[in-house]
Amino acid sequence: MKIKFIDEGNLSSWLRLTLIVVGIVLAVVAVECTLPILWARVLLLSGFAIALIGGMTSRAKLLHIKPFDNSYKKARKSYEEDDEKHNK
C-alpha cells in the first residue's frame, strides 16, 4: 500500500485533517500547560501556522484550486508559442 500525500493537485484529505488537529493540539498545549514563555510562544505560533496550512488547503480543495499541480508549465509553454508568433 502506497501512501499518497498529494491527490489531484492538493493535499490528501487525511493529511489536511492531521495538520489541522496537530495545529490545534499544539496551540492548546501552549495555552494550558505551564511552560516557559518562550516555548509557549513557539508552540502557539507553530500550532497556528500548521493549522492555517491545513485549513487553507481544505479551502483550496473546496474551491477546486490545485496549488500543488504542474499545470502552470503547460500554460507557460502556450504563452511562449504565442510570443513567437507575435514577434514575427
Beta strands, then each sheet from edge to edge (+ up, - down):
strand 1: 6-7
strand 2: 10-11
sheet 1: 1+ 2-
end
